[in-house]
């Protein structure tokens, strides 16, 4: 089964939950991520876990970049890893 590595690339989390540089490895269980951020990125994580490639500009890749719905305070990069 595929795994998705999530990396917090920027953080100005108003609750102090996330810090830049944090990583999480997702295989089948939800990682300890803020529920607002997780709800925002879950569709992309699920797609990557199941072999999808996501559209990034004019390319299709096995990664994504997303921001927290709370004003983009936290940025995350997700990518398929071995």
mmCIF file of the N, C-alpha and C atoms, coordinates in Angstrom:
data_MODEL
# 
_entry.id   MODEL 
# 
loop_
_atom_site.group_PDB 
_atom_site.id 
_atom_site.type_symbol 
_atom_site.label_atom_id 
_atom_site.label_alt_id 
_atom_site.label_comp_id 
_atom_site.label_asym_id 
_atom_site.label_entity_id 
_atom_site.label_seq_id 
_atom_site.pdbx_PDB_ins_code 
_atom_site.Cartn_x 
_atom_site.Cartn_y 
_atom_site.Cartn_z 
_atom_site.occupancy 
_atom_site.B_iso_or_equiv 
_atom_site.pdbx_formal_charge 
_atom_site.auth_seq_id 
_atom_site.auth_comp_id 
_atom_site.auth_asym_id 
_atom_site.auth_atom_id 
_atom_site.pdbx_PDB_model_num 
ATOM 1   N N  . UNK A 1 1  ? 0.836   -1.178 0.000   1.00 0.00 ? 1  UNK A N  1 
ATOM 2   C CA . UNK A 1 1  ? 0.000   0.000  0.000   1.00 0.00 ? 1  UNK A CA 1 
ATOM 3   C C  . UNK A 1 1  ? 0.889   1.253  0.000   1.00 0.00 ? 1  UNK A C  1 
ATOM 4   N N  . UNK A 1 2  ? 0.463   2.246  -0.718  1.00 0.00 ? 2  UNK A N  1 
ATOM 5   C CA . UNK A 1 2  ? 1.202   3.516  -0.779  1.00 0.00 ? 2  UNK A CA 1 
ATOM 6   C C  . UNK A 1 2  ? 1.161   4.231  0.563   1.00 0.00 ? 2  UNK A C  1 
ATOM 7   N N  . UNK A 1 3  ? 2.111   5.128  0.743   1.00 0.00 ? 3  UNK A N  1 
ATOM 8   C CA . UNK A 1 3  ? 2.153   6.002  1.915   1.00 0.00 ? 3  UNK A CA 1 
ATOM 9   C C  . UNK A 1 3  ? 2.275   7.426  1.405   1.00 0.00 ? 3  UNK A C  1 
ATOM 10  N N  . UNK A 1 4  ? 1.717   8.358  2.149   1.00 0.00 ? 4  UNK A N  1 
ATOM 11  C CA . UNK A 1 4  ? 1.818   9.764  1.796   1.00 0.00 ? 4  UNK A CA 1 
ATOM 12  C C  . UNK A 1 4  ? 2.541   10.487 2.928   1.00 0.00 ? 4  UNK A C  1 
ATOM 13  N N  . UNK A 1 5  ? 3.594   11.193 2.561   1.00 0.00 ? 5  UNK A N  1 
ATOM 14  C CA . UNK A 1 5  ? 4.344   11.988 3.530   1.00 0.00 ? 5  UNK A CA 1 
ATOM 15  C C  . UNK A 1 5  ? 3.810   13.410 3.487   1.00 0.00 ? 5  UNK A C  1 
ATOM 16  N N  . UNK A 1 6  ? 3.416   13.929 4.642   1.00 0.00 ? 6  UNK A N  1 
ATOM 17  C CA . UNK A 1 6  ? 2.939   15.298 4.763   1.00 0.00 ? 6  UNK A CA 1 
ATOM 18  C C  . UNK A 1 6  ? 4.009   16.112 5.478   1.00 0.00 ? 6  UNK A C  1 
ATOM 19  N N  . UNK A 1 7  ? 4.371   17.250 4.911   1.00 0.00 ? 7  UNK A N  1 
ATOM 20  C CA . UNK A 1 7  ? 5.368   18.130 5.515   1.00 0.00 ? 7  UNK A CA 1 
ATOM 21  C C  . UNK A 1 7  ? 4.754   19.511 5.690   1.00 0.00 ? 7  UNK A C  1 
ATOM 22  N N  . UNK A 1 8  ? 4.816   20.025 6.904   1.00 0.00 ? 8  UNK A N  1 
ATOM 23  C CA . UNK A 1 8  ? 4.355   21.391 7.164   1.00 0.00 ? 8  UNK A CA 1 
ATOM 24  C C  . UNK A 1 8  ? 5.454   22.323 6.664   1.00 0.00 ? 8  UNK A C  1 
ATOM 25  N N  . UNK A 1 9  ? 5.152   23.108 5.639   1.00 0.00 ? 9  UNK A N  1 
ATOM 26  C CA . UNK A 1 9  ? 6.173   23.969 5.028   1.00 0.00 ? 9  UNK A CA 1 
ATOM 27  C C  . UNK A 1 9  ? 6.184   25.374 5.619   1.00 0.00 ? 9  UNK A C  1 
ATOM 28  N N  . UNK A 1 10 ? 5.046   25.836 6.099   1.00 0.00 ? 10 UNK A N  1 
ATOM 29  C CA . UNK A 1 10 ? 4.943   27.131 6.772   1.00 0.00 ? 10 UNK A CA 1 
ATOM 30  C C  . UNK A 1 10 ? 3.910   26.998 7.872   1.00 0.00 ? 10 UNK A C  1 
ATOM 31  N N  . UNK A 1 11 ? 4.117   27.730 8.972   1.00 0.00 ? 11 UNK A N  1 
ATOM 32  C CA . UNK A 1 11 ? 3.129   27.664 10.029  1.00 0.00 ? 11 UNK A CA 1 
ATOM 33  C C  . UNK A 1 11 ? 3.056   28.956 10.819  1.00 0.00 ? 11 UNK A C  1 
ATOM 34  N N  . UNK A 1 12 ? 1.842   29.460 10.884  1.00 0.00 ? 12 UNK A N  1 
ATOM 35  C CA . UNK A 1 12 ? 1.494   30.567 11.763  1.00 0.00 ? 12 UNK A CA 1 
ATOM 36  C C  . UNK A 1 12 ? 0.175   30.164 12.423  1.00 0.00 ? 12 UNK A C  1 
ATOM 37  N N  . UNK A 1 13 ? 0.161   28.920 12.879  1.00 0.00 ? 13 UNK A N  1 
ATOM 38  C CA . UNK A 1 13 ? -1.044  28.304 13.444  1.00 0.00 ? 13 UNK A CA 1 
ATOM 39  C C  . UNK A 1 13 ? -1.499  29.098 14.666  1.00 0.00 ? 13 UNK A C  1 
ATOM 40  N N  . UNK A 1 14 ? -2.733  29.536 14.641  1.00 0.00 ? 14 UNK A N  1 
ATOM 41  C CA . UNK A 1 14 ? -3.211  30.361 15.746  1.00 0.00 ? 14 UNK A CA 1 
ATOM 42  C C  . UNK A 1 14 ? -3.346  29.559 17.031  1.00 0.00 ? 14 UNK A C  1 
ATOM 43  N N  . UNK A 1 15 ? -3.461  28.255 16.929  1.00 0.00 ? 15 UNK A N  1 
ATOM 44  C CA . UNK A 1 15 ? -3.549  27.401 18.116  1.00 0.00 ? 15 UNK A CA 1 
ATOM 45  C C  . UNK A 1 15 ? -2.191  26.818 18.508  1.00 0.00 ? 15 UNK A C  1 
ATOM 46  N N  . UNK A 1 16 ? -1.173  27.048 17.694  1.00 0.00 ? 16 UNK A N  1 
ATOM 47  C CA . UNK A 1 16 ? 0.160   26.529 18.006  1.00 0.00 ? 16 UNK A CA 1 
ATOM 48  C C  . UNK A 1 16 ? 0.296   25.034 17.824  1.00 0.00 ? 16 UNK A C  1 
ATOM 49  N N  . UNK A 1 17 ? -0.590  24.433 17.054  1.00 0.00 ? 17 UNK A N  1 
ATOM 50  C CA . UNK A 1 17 ? -0.562  22.978 16.877  1.00 0.00 ? 17 UNK A CA 1 
ATOM 51  C C  . UNK A 1 17 ? 0.582   22.555 15.962  1.00 0.00 ? 17 UNK A C  1 
ATOM 52  N N  . UNK A 1 18 ? 0.817   23.292 14.878  1.00 0.00 ? 18 UNK A N  1 
ATOM 53  C CA . UNK A 1 18 ? 1.807   22.870 13.884  1.00 0.00 ? 18 UNK A CA 1 
ATOM 54  C C  . UNK A 1 18 ? 2.997   23.798 13.826  1.00 0.00 ? 18 UNK A C  1 
ATOM 55  N N  . UNK A 1 19 ? 4.141   23.205 13.469  1.00 0.00 ? 19 UNK A N  1 
ATOM 56  C CA . UNK A 1 19 ? 5.375   23.955 13.299  1.00 0.00 ? 19 UNK A CA 1 
ATOM 57  C C  . UNK A 1 19 ? 5.996   23.589 11.950  1.00 0.00 ? 19 UNK A C  1 
ATOM 58  N N  . UNK A 1 20 ? 6.613   24.569 11.313  1.00 0.00 ? 20 UNK A N  1 
ATOM 59  C CA . UNK A 1 20 ? 7.281   24.321 10.038  1.00 0.00 ? 20 UNK A CA 1 
ATOM 60  C C  . UNK A 1 20 ? 8.312   23.215 10.208  1.00 0.00 ? 20 UNK A C  1 
ATOM 61  N N  . UNK A 1 21 ? 8.364   22.312 9.251   1.00 0.00 ? 21 UNK A N  1 
ATOM 62  C CA . UNK A 1 21 ? 9.303   21.198 9.287   1.00 0.00 ? 21 UNK A CA 1 
ATOM 63  C C  . UNK A 1 21 ? 8.729   19.907 9.835   1.00 0.00 ? 21 UNK A C  1 
ATOM 64  N N  . UNK A 1 22 ? 7.582   19.959 10.490  1.00 0.00 ? 22 UNK A N  1 
ATOM 65  C CA . UNK A 1 22 ? 6.943   18.730 10.987  1.00 0.00 ? 22 UNK A CA 1 
ATOM 66  C C  . UNK A 1 22 ? 6.602   17.821 9.813   1.00 0.00 ? 22 UNK A C  1 
ATOM 67  N N  . UNK A 1 23 ? 6.727   16.520 10.012  1.00 0.00 ? 23 UNK A N  1 
ATOM 68  C CA . UNK A 1 23 ? 6.324   15.562 8.983   1.00 0.00 ? 23 UNK A CA 1 
ATOM 69  C C  . UNK A 1 23 ? 5.431   14.498 9.595   1.00 0.00 ? 23 UNK A C  1 
ATOM 70  N N  . UNK A 1 24 ? 4.555   13.976 8.779   1.00 0.00 ? 24 UNK A N  1 
ATOM 71  C CA . UNK A 1 24 ? 3.640   12.910 9.166   1.00 0.00 ? 24 UNK A CA 1 
ATOM 72  C C  . UNK A 1 24 ? 3.602   11.907 8.029   1.00 0.00 ? 24 UNK A C  1 
ATOM 73  N N  . UNK A 1 25 ? 3.617   10.630 8.357   1.00 0.00 ? 25 UNK A N  1 
ATOM 74  C CA . UNK A 1 25 ? 3.518   9.578  7.364   1.00 0.00 ? 25 UNK A CA 1 
ATOM 75  C C  . UNK A 1 25 ? 2.132   8.950  7.476   1.00 0.00 ? 25 UNK A C  1 
ATOM 76  N N  . UNK A 1 26 ? 1.371   9.030  6.398   1.00 0.00 ? 26 UNK A N  1 
ATOM 77  C CA . UNK A 1 26 ? -0.011  8.542  6.403   1.00 0.00 ? 26 UNK A CA 1 
ATOM 78  C C  . UNK A 1 26 ? -0.098  7.279  5.570   1.00 0.00 ? 26 UNK A C  1 
ATOM 79  N N  . UNK A 1 27 ? -0.624  6.217  6.171   1.00 0.00 ? 27 UNK A N  1 
ATOM 80  C CA . UNK A 1 27 ? -0.848  4.986  5.426   1.00 0.00 ? 27 UNK A CA 1 
ATOM 81  C C  . UNK A 1 27 ? -2.315  4.603  5.490   1.00 0.00 ? 27 UNK A C  1 
ATOM 82  N N  . UNK A 1 28 ? -2.856  4.478  6.679   1.00 0.00 ? 28 UNK A N  1 
ATOM 83  C CA . UNK A 1 28 ? -4.268  4.124  6.776   1.00 0.00 ? 28 UNK A CA 1 
ATOM 84  C C  . UNK A 1 28 ? -4.990  4.844  7.903   1.00 0.00 ? 28 UNK A C  1 
ATOM 85  N N  . UNK A 1 29 ? -4.270  5.409  8.856   1.00 0.00 ? 29 UNK A N  1 
ATOM 86  C CA . UNK A 1 29 ? -4.901  6.110  9.971   1.00 0.00 ? 29 UNK A CA 1 
ATOM 87  C C  . UNK A 1 29 ? -4.678  7.606  9.857   1.00 0.00 ? 29 UNK A C  1 
ATOM 88  N N  . UNK A 1 30 ? -5.598  8.360  10.377  1.00 0.00 ? 30 UNK A N  1 
ATOM 89  C CA . UNK A 1 30 ? -5.501  9.816  10.381  1.00 0.00 ? 30 UNK A CA 1 
ATOM 90  C C  . UNK A 1 30 ? -4.343  10.248 11.293  1.00 0.00 ? 30 UNK A C  1 
ATOM 91  N N  . UNK A 1 31 ? -3.451  11.095 10.798  1.00 0.00 ? 31 UNK A N  1 
ATOM 92  C CA . UNK A 1 31 ? -2.342  11.573 11.625  1.00 0.00 ? 31 UNK A CA 1 
ATOM 93  C C  . UNK A 1 31 ? -2.819  12.646 12.604  1.00 0.00 ? 31 UNK A C  1 
ATOM 94  N N  . UNK A 1 32 ? -2.000  12.999 13.589  1.00 0.00 ? 32 UNK A N  1 
ATOM 95  C CA . UNK A 1 32 ? -2.396  14.025 14.562  1.00 0.00 ? 32 UNK A CA 1 
ATOM 96  C C  . UNK A 1 32 ? -2.293  15.432 13.962  1.00 0.00 ? 32 UNK A C  1 
ATOM 97  N N  . UNK A 1 33 ? -3.228  15.736 13.079  1.00 0.00 ? 33 UNK A N  1 
ATOM 98  C CA . UNK A 1 33 ? -3.268  17.012 12.380  1.00 0.00 ? 33 UNK A CA 1 
ATOM 99  C C  . UNK A 1 33 ? -4.555  17.729 12.765  1.00 0.00 ? 33 UNK A C  1 
ATOM 100 N N  . UNK A 1 34 ? -4.483  19.037 12.857  1.00 0.00 ? 34 UNK A N  1 
ATOM 101 C CA . UNK A 1 34 ? -5.655  19.872 13.123  1.00 0.00 ? 34 UNK A CA 1 
ATOM 102 C C  . UNK A 1 34 ? -6.808  19.428 12.225  1.00 0.00 ? 34 UNK A C  1 
ATOM 103 N N  . UNK A 1 35 ? -7.999  19.302 12.788  1.00 0.00 ? 35 UNK A N  1 
ATOM 104 C CA . UNK A 1 35 ? -9.134  18.792 12.009  1.00 0.00 ? 35 UNK A CA 1 
ATOM 105 C C  . UNK A 1 35 ? -9.499  19.697 10.842  1.00 0.00 ? 35 UNK A C  1 
ATOM 106 N N  . UNK A 1 36 ? -9.315  21.010 10.967  1.00 0.00 ? 36 UNK A N  1 
ATOM 107 C CA . UNK A 1 36 ? -9.625  21.904 9.844   1.00 0.00 ? 36 UNK A CA 1 
ATOM 108 C C  . UNK A 1 36 ? -8.676  21.647 8.669   1.00 0.00 ? 36 UNK A C  1 
ATOM 109 N N  . UNK A 1 37 ? -7.387  21.512 8.970   1.00 0.00 ? 37 UNK A N  1 
ATOM 110 C CA . UNK A 1 37 ? -6.406  21.229 7.928   1.00 0.00 ? 37 UNK A CA 1 
ATOM 111 C C  . UNK A 1 37 ? -6.652  19.841 7.335   1.00 0.00 ? 37 UNK A C  1 
ATOM 112 N N  . UNK A 1 38 ? -6.877  18.847 8.191   1.00 0.00 ? 38 UNK A N  1 
ATOM 113 C CA . UNK A 1 38 ? -7.105  17.478 7.710   1.00 0.00 ? 38 UNK A CA 1 
ATOM 114 C C  . UNK A 1 38 ? -8.322  17.408 6.792   1.00 0.00 ? 38 UNK A C  1 
ATOM 115 N N  . UNK A 1 39 ? -9.419  18.075 7.165   1.00 0.00 ? 39 UNK A N  1 
ATOM 116 C CA . UNK A 1 39 ? -10.609 18.069 6.311   1.00 0.00 ? 39 UNK A CA 1 
ATOM 117 C C  . UNK A 1 39 ? -10.315 18.679 4.948   1.00 0.00 ? 39 UNK A C  1 
ATOM 118 N N  . UNK A 1 40 ? -9.422  19.629 4.896   1.00 0.00 ? 40 UNK A N  1 
ATOM 119 C CA . UNK A 1 40 ? -9.072  20.289 3.655   1.00 0.00 ? 40 UNK A CA 1 
ATOM 120 C C  . UNK A 1 40 ? -8.196  19.407 2.756   1.00 0.00 ? 40 UNK A C  1 
ATOM 121 N N  . UNK A 1 41 ? -7.268  18.647 3.344   1.00 0.00 ? 41 UNK A N  1 
ATOM 122 C CA . UNK A 1 41 ? -6.319  17.875 2.539   1.00 0.00 ? 41 UNK A CA 1 
ATOM 123 C C  . UNK A 1 41 ? -6.710  16.411 2.355   1.00 0.00 ? 41 UNK A C  1 
ATOM 124 N N  . UNK A 1 42 ? -7.665  15.915 3.135   1.00 0.00 ? 42 UNK A N  1 
ATOM 125 C CA . UNK A 1 42 ? -8.012  14.499 3.076   1.00 0.00 ? 42 UNK A CA 1 
ATOM 126 C C  . UNK A 1 42 ? -8.351  13.992 1.672   1.00 0.00 ? 42 UNK A C  1 
ATOM 127 N N  . UNK A 1 43 ? -9.127  14.720 0.868   1.00 0.00 ? 43 UNK A N  1 
ATOM 128 C CA . UNK A 1 43 ? -9.414  14.185 -0.477  1.00 0.00 ? 43 UNK A CA 1 
ATOM 129 C C  . UNK A 1 43 ? -8.146  13.948 -1.300  1.00 0.00 ? 43 UNK A C  1 
ATOM 130 N N  . UNK A 1 44 ? -7.177  14.834 -1.200  1.00 0.00 ? 44 UNK A N  1 
ATOM 131 C CA . UNK A 1 44 ? -5.926  14.660 -1.948  1.00 0.00 ? 44 UNK A CA 1 
ATOM 132 C C  . UNK A 1 44 ? -5.110  13.503 -1.386  1.00 0.00 ? 44 UNK A C  1 
ATOM 133 N N  . UNK A 1 45 ? -5.051  13.388 -0.067  1.00 0.00 ? 45 UNK A N  1 
ATOM 134 C CA . UNK A 1 45 ? -4.324  12.284 0.565   1.00 0.00 ? 45 UNK A CA 1 
ATOM 135 C C  . UNK A 1 45 ? -4.955  10.954 0.156   1.00 0.00 ? 45 UNK A C  1 
ATOM 136 N N  . UNK A 1 46 ? -6.274  10.868 0.231   1.00 0.00 ? 46 UNK A N  1 
ATOM 137 C CA . UNK A 1 46 ? -6.987  9.643  -0.131  1.00 0.00 ? 46 UNK A CA 1 
ATOM 138 C C  . UNK A 1 46 ? -6.712  9.264  -1.587  1.00 0.00 ? 46 UNK A C  1 
ATOM 139 N N  . UNK A 1 47 ? -6.766  10.252 -2.467  1.00 0.00 ? 47 UNK A N  1 
ATOM 140 C CA . UNK A 1 47 ? -6.510  9.993  -3.882  1.00 0.00 ? 47 UNK A CA 1 
ATOM 141 C C  . UNK A 1 47 ? -5.102  9.446  -4.091  1.00 0.00 ? 47 UNK A C  1 
ATOM 142 N N  . UNK A 1 48 ? -4.106  10.063 -3.455  1.00 0.00 ? 48 UNK A N  1 
ATOM 143 C CA . UNK A 1 48 ? -2.724  9.597  -3.603  1.00 0.00 ? 48 UNK A CA 1 
ATOM 144 C C  . UNK A 1 48 ? -2.540  8.201  -3.020  1.00 0.00 ? 48 UNK A C  1 
ATOM 145 N N  . UNK A 1 49 ? -3.174  7.923  -1.899  1.00 0.00 ? 49 UNK A N  1 
ATOM 146 C CA . UNK A 1 49 ? -3.075  6.595  -1.288  1.00 0.00 ? 49 UNK A CA 1 
ATOM 147 C C  . UNK A 1 49 ? -3.630  5.515  -2.214  1.00 0.00 ? 49 UNK A C  1 
ATOM 148 N N  . UNK A 1 50 ? -4.518  5.914  -3.107  1.00 0.00 ? 50 UNK A N  1 
ATOM 149 C CA . UNK A 1 50 ? -5.149  4.956  -4.008  1.00 0.00 ? 50 UNK A CA 1 
ATOM 150 C C  . UNK A 1 50 ? -4.643  5.060  -5.438  1.00 0.00 ? 50 UNK A C  1 
ATOM 151 N N  . UNK A 1 51 ? -3.421  5.599  -5.606  1.00 0.00 ? 51 UNK A N  1 
ATOM 152 C CA . UNK A 1 51 ? -2.750  5.559  -6.900  1.00 0.00 ? 51 UNK A CA 1 
ATOM 153 C C  . UNK A 1 51 ? -3.013  6.703  -7.854  1.00 0.00 ? 51 UNK A C  1 
ATOM 154 N N  . UNK A 1 52 ? -3.740  7.711  -7.436  1.00 0.00 ? 52 UNK A N  1 
ATOM 155 C CA . UNK A 1 52 ? -4.059  8.824  -8.339  1.00 0.00 ? 52 UNK A CA 1 
ATOM 156 C C  . UNK A 1 52 ? -2.863  9.743  -8.565  1.00 0.00 ? 52 UNK A C  1 
ATOM 157 N N  . UNK A 1 53 ? -2.921  10.456 -9.662  1.00 0.00 ? 53 UNK A N  1 
ATOM 158 C CA . UNK A 1 53 ? -2.021  11.573 -9.924  1.00 0.00 ? 53 UNK A CA 1 
ATOM 159 C C  . UNK A 1 53 ? -2.891  12.814 -9.914  1.00 0.00 ? 53 UNK A C  1 
ATOM 160 N N  . UNK A 1 54 ? -2.414  13.879 -9.295  1.00 0.00 ? 54 UNK A N  1 
ATOM 161 C CA . UNK A 1 54 ? -3.202  15.101 -9.168  1.00 0.00 ? 54 UNK A CA 1 
ATOM 162 C C  . UNK A 1 54 ? -2.720  16.153 -10.156 1.00 0.00 ? 54 UNK A C  1 
ATOM 163 N N  . UNK A 1 55 ? -3.630  16.970 -10.632 1.00 0.00 ? 55 UNK A N  1 
ATOM 164 C CA . UNK A 1 55 ? -3.270  18.029 -11.563 1.00 0.00 ? 55 UNK A CA 1 
ATOM 165 C C  . UNK A 1 55 ? -2.619  19.173 -10.803 1.00 0.00 ? 55 UNK A C  1 
ATOM 166 N N  . UNK A 1 56 ? -1.416  19.541 -11.256 1.00 0.00 ? 56 UNK A N  1 
ATOM 167 C CA . UNK A 1 56 ? -0.695  20.685 -10.705 1.00 0.00 ? 56 UNK A CA 1 
ATOM 168 C C  . UNK A 1 56 ? -0.305  21.534 -11.901 1.00 0.00 ? 56 UNK A C  1 
ATOM 169 N N  . UNK A 1 57 ? -1.046  22.611 -12.097 1.00 0.00 ? 57 UNK A N  1 
ATOM 170 C CA . UNK A 1 57 ? -0.826  23.402 -13.309 1.00 0.00 ? 57 UNK A CA 1 
ATOM 171 C C  . UNK A 1 57 ? -1.174  22.571 -14.520 1.00 0.00 ? 57 UNK A C  1 
ATOM 172 N N  . UNK A 1 58 ? -0.223  22.430 -15.420 1.00 0.00 ? 58 UNK A N  1 
ATOM 173 C CA . UNK A 1 58 ? -0.451  21.639 -16.631 1.00 0.00 ? 58 UNK A CA 1 
ATOM 174 C C  . UNK A 1 58 ? 0.104   20.222 -16.505 1.00 0.00 ? 58 UNK A C  1 
ATOM 175 N N  . UNK A 1 59 ? 0.584   19.871 -15.326 1.00 0.00 ? 59 UNK A N  1 
ATOM 176 C CA . UNK A 1 59 ? 1.192   18.557 -15.092 1.00 0.00 ? 59 UNK A CA 1 
ATOM 177 C C  . UNK A 1 59 ? 0.331   17.708 -14.171 1.00 0.00 ? 59 UNK A C  1 
ATOM 178 N N  . UNK A 1 60 ? 0.585   16.418 -14.208 1.00 0.00 ? 60 UNK A N  1 
ATOM 179 C CA . UNK A 1 60 ? -0.044  15.474 -13.271 1.00 0.00 ? 60 UNK A CA 1 
ATOM 180 C C  . UNK A 1 60 ? 1.077   14.880 -12.443 1.00 0.00 ? 60 UNK A C  1 
ATOM 181 N N  . UNK A 1 61 ? 0.931   14.978 -11.122 1.00 0.00 ? 61 UNK A N  1 
ATOM 182 C CA . UNK A 1 61 ? 1.987   14.507 -10.228 1.00 0.00 ? 61 UNK A CA 1 
ATOM 183 C C  . UNK A 1 61 ? 1.387   13.788 -9.033  1.00 0.00 ? 61 UNK A C  1 
ATOM 184 N N  . UNK A 1 62 ? 2.245   13.054 -8.343  1.00 0.00 ? 62 UNK A N  1 
ATOM 185 C CA . UNK A 1 62 ? 1.828   12.335 -7.138  1.00 0.00 ? 62 UNK A CA 1 
ATOM 186 C C  . UNK A 1 62 ? 2.186   13.165 -5.904  1.00 0.00 ? 62 UNK A C  1 
ATOM 187 N N  . UNK A 1 63 ? 1.751   14.430 -5.921  1.00 0.00 ? 63 UNK A N  1 
ATOM 188 C CA . UNK A 1 63 ? 1.987   15.327 -4.792  1.00 0.00 ? 63 UNK A CA 1 
ATOM 189 C C  . UNK A 1 63 ? 0.975   16.468 -4.849  1.00 0.00 ? 63 UNK A C  1 
ATOM 190 N N  . UNK A 1 64 ? 0.921   17.258 -3.782  1.00 0.00 ? 64 UNK A N  1 
ATOM 191 C CA . UNK A 1 64 ? 0.043   18.430 -3.735  1.00 0.00 ? 64 UNK A CA 1 
ATOM 192 C C  . UNK A 1 64 ? 0.586   19.426 -2.717  1.00 0.00 ? 64 UNK A C  1 
ATOM 193 N N  . UNK A 1 65 ? 0.141   20.649 -2.844  1.00 0.00 ? 65 UNK A N  1 
ATOM 194 C CA . UNK A 1 65 ? 0.404   21.693 -1.859  1.00 0.00 ? 65 UNK A CA 1 
ATOM 195 C C  . UNK A 1 65 ? -0.945  22.277 -1.480  1.00 0.00 ? 65 UNK A C  1 
ATOM 196 N N  . UNK A 1 66 ? -1.130  22.524 -0.188  1.00 0.00 ? 66 UNK A N  1 
ATOM 197 C CA . UNK A 1 66 ? -2.411  23.051 0.284   1.00 0.00 ? 66 UNK A CA 1 
ATOM 198 C C  . UNK A 1 66 ? -2.174  23.985 1.459   1.00 0.00 ? 66 UNK A C  1 
ATOM 199 N N  . UNK A 1 67 ? -3.211  24.770 1.761   1.00 0.00 ? 67 UNK A N  1 
ATOM 200 C CA . UNK A 1 67 ? -3.164  25.702 2.881   1.00 0.00 ? 67 UNK A CA 1 
ATOM 201 C C  . UNK A 1 67 ? -4.349  25.458 3.796   1.00 0.00 ? 67 UNK A C  1 
ATOM 202 N N  . UNK A 1 68 ? -4.154  25.783 5.036   1.00 0.00 ? 68 UNK A N  1 
ATOM 203 C CA . UNK A 1 68 ? -5.206  25.700 6.037   1.00 0.00 ? 68 UNK A CA 1 
ATOM 204 C C  . UNK A 1 68 ? -6.360  26.617 5.625   1.00 0.00 ? 68 UNK A C  1 
ATOM 205 N N  . UNK A 1 69 ? -7.606  26.178 5.809   1.00 0.00 ? 69 UNK A N  1 
ATOM 206 C CA . UNK A 1 69 ? -8.734  27.025 5.458   1.00 0.00 ? 69 UNK A CA 1 
ATOM 207 C C  . UNK A 1 69 ? -8.883  28.234 6.388   1.00 0.00 ? 69 UNK A C  1 
ATOM 208 N N  . UNK A 1 70 ? -8.127  28.279 7.465   1.00 0.00 ? 70 UNK A N  1 
ATOM 209 C CA . UNK A 1 70 ? -8.158  29.410 8.395   1.00 0.00 ? 70 UNK A CA 1 
ATOM 210 C C  . UNK A 1 70 ? -7.181  30.490 7.923   1.00 0.00 ? 70 UNK A C  1 
ATOM 211 N N  . UNK A 1 71 ? -7.453  31.044 6.766   1.00 0.00 ? 71 UNK A N  1 
ATOM 212 C CA . UNK A 1 71 ? -6.625  32.120 6.243   1.00 0.00 ? 71 UNK A CA 1 
ATOM 213 C C  . UNK A 1 71 ? -5.269  31.684 5.730   1.00 0.00 ? 71 UNK A C  1 
ATOM 214 N N  . UNK A 1 72 ? -5.083  30.399 5.462   1.00 0.00 ? 72 UNK A N  1 
ATOM 215 C CA . UNK A 1 72 ? -3.807  29.918 4.936   1.00 0.00 ? 72 UNK A CA 1 
ATOM 216 C C  . UNK A 1 72 ? -2.679  29.989 5.940   1.00 0.00 ? 72 UNK A C  1 
ATOM 217 N N  . UNK A 1 73 ? -3.002  29.919 7.216   1.00 0.00 ? 73 UNK A N  1 
ATOM 218 C CA . UNK A 1 73 ? -1.991  30.050 8.270   1.00 0.00 ? 73 UNK A CA 1 
ATOM 219 C C  . UNK A 1 73 ? -0.976  28.912 8.285   1.00 0.00 ? 73 UNK A C  1 
ATOM 220 N N  . UNK A 1 74 ? -1.385  27.745 7.799   1.00 0.00 ? 74 UNK A N  1 
ATOM 221 C CA . UNK A 1 74 ? -0.492  26.587 7.752   1.00 0.00 ? 74 UNK A CA 1 
ATOM 222 C C  . UNK A 1 74 ? -0.463  26.079 6.312   1.00 0.00 ? 74 UNK A C  1 
ATOM 223 N N  . UNK A 1 75 ? 0.749   25.834 5.791   1.00 0.00 ? 75 UNK A N  1 
ATOM 224 C CA . UNK A 1 75 ? 0.914   25.293 4.435   1.00 0.00 ? 75 UNK A CA 1 
ATOM 225 C C  . UNK A 1 75 ? 1.498   23.890 4.564   1.00 0.00 ? 75 UNK A C  1 
ATOM 226 N N  . UNK A 1 76 ? 1.017   22.993 3.730   1.00 0.00 ? 76 UNK A N  1 
ATOM 227 C CA . UNK A 1 76 ? 1.451   21.606 3.786   1.00 0.00 ? 76 UNK A CA 1 
ATOM 228 C C  . UNK A 1 76 ? 1.761   21.100 2.376   1.00 0.00 ? 76 UNK A C  1 
ATOM 229 N N  . UNK A 1 77 ? 2.773   20.260 2.294   1.00 0.00 ? 77 UNK A N  1 
ATOM 230 C CA . UNK A 1 77 ? 3.124   19.575 1.038   1.00 0.00 ? 77 UNK A CA 1 
ATOM 231 C C  . UNK A 1 77 ? 2.907   18.094 1.282   1.00 0.00 ? 77 UNK A C  1 
ATOM 232 N N  . UNK A 1 78 ? 2.179   17.444 0.376   1.00 0.00 ? 78 UNK A N  1 
ATOM 233 C CA . UNK A 1 78 ? 1.956   16.010 0.469   1.00 0.00 ? 78 UNK A CA 1 
ATOM 234 C C  . UNK A 1 78 ? 2.544   15.328 -0.740  1.00 0.00 ? 78 UNK A C  1 
ATOM 235 N N  . UNK A 1 79 ? 3.179   14.158 -0.534  1.00 0.00 ? 79 UNK A N  1 
ATOM 236 C CA . UNK A 1 79 ? 3.778   13.424 -1.648  1.00 0.00 ? 79 UNK A CA 1 
ATOM 237 C C  . UNK A 1 79 ? 3.778   11.946 -1.354  1.00 0.00 ? 79 UNK A C  1 
ATOM 238 N N  . UNK A 1 80 ? 3.646   11.150 -2.407  1.00 0.00 ? 80 UNK A N  1 
ATOM 239 C CA . UNK A 1 80 ? 3.708   9.708  -2.272  1.00 0.00 ? 80 UNK A CA 1 
ATOM 240 C C  . UNK A 1 80 ? 5.164   9.322  -1.979  1.00 0.00 ? 80 UNK A C  1 
ATOM 241 N N  . UNK A 1 81 ? 5.336   8.396  -1.045  1.00 0.00 ? 81 UNK A N  1 
ATOM 242 C CA . UNK A 1 81 ? 6.675   7.891  -0.749  1.00 0.00 ? 81 UNK A CA 1 
ATOM 243 C C  . UNK A 1 81 ? 6.629   6.380  -0.687  1.00 0.00 ? 81 UNK A C  1 
ATOM 244 N N  . UNK A 1 82 ? 7.790   5.782  -0.810  1.00 0.00 ? 82 UNK A N  1 
ATOM 245 C CA . UNK A 1 82 ? 7.887   4.309  -0.835  1.00 0.00 ? 82 UNK A CA 1 
ATOM 246 C C  . UNK A 1 82 ? 7.647   3.715  0.530   1.00 0.00 ? 82 UNK A C  1 
# 
